[in-house]
Amino acid sequence: DPVERMRRRNERAARARPPQDRDLLIYRYVQEELRRRELDLPLLAPAYVHGVWTDVDLMQTMLLAPEVAHEHFHLATARALRLVDKYLALGIEQIGVGGDFAGNRLIISPAAYREFIVPQVRRMTARIHAAGRYAVNASDGNLWPVIEEFLVGTEVDGYLEIDWHAGMDLRRLKQAYGSRITFYGNLDCGNILSFGTPAQVRQHTRDCLEAGLGNGGHILCASNAITASIPVANYVAVINAYRDMFRLPRFTPER
């Protein structure tokens, strides 16, 4: 019974321990390393607790027993806000919110996204904004059916995990939302970066940079992450395509 399993998960979630300082040591280490290198770079830390990807019990419960699903998302937000407070105390400037709910198409209905997830992400954004920091919404997949809710309804400042392969066109996004949203991406990590040639990666990077120019902010990065499947030569091709476009010295990795 998926609903009964979700009820038990909610009971465990209500008893879960809050995040401990030792859970965030990586951020202290990174901050120390930045200071050592005299680098002034912002950090982005994840609080992705509102995704539904592969969570079949949760998706079934959203239909069969909405009140149980609402409790799940409420508890997830409460847990994430405790984590956000830890991030804020560390001085982290950008906090990732949301979570995956789409592949090449949505895996829940637009109505379910609006009902269950948007209000909870908006609560996260409000806490982050109250501290003067930035909220960055994240999900892979084709988000066009709910893009207004995803970007405007949640009141976030940025969009991470822009999925080129699923049809999320950066030029179109910039035209519609560039004046209010900063876009992170959208290099195709799962296909072009992983399996393309360095020449294809260079062209893909240049196309991405050109799509991100003008009408607001764009931060070049992968659509999701720099995964183990990406050859070092392709990663270097990304770096040098960026450097060439902005007439910076080329990067040569140490051997």
Buried (B, 14 or more C-beta within 10 A) or exposed (E): EBBEBBBEBBEEBEEEEEBEEEEBEEBEEBBEEBEEEEEEEEBBBBBBBBBBBEBEBBBBBBEEBEEBBBBBBBBBBBBBBBBBBBBBEBEBBBBBBBBBBBBEEBBBEEEBBBBBBBBBBBBBBEBBBEBEBBBBBBBBBBBBBBBBBBBEBBBBBBBBBBBBBBEBEBBEBBEBBBEEBBBBBBBBBBEBBBBBEBEBBBBBBBBBBEBBEEEBBBBBBBBBEBEEEBBEEBBBBBBBBBEEBEEEEEEEEEE
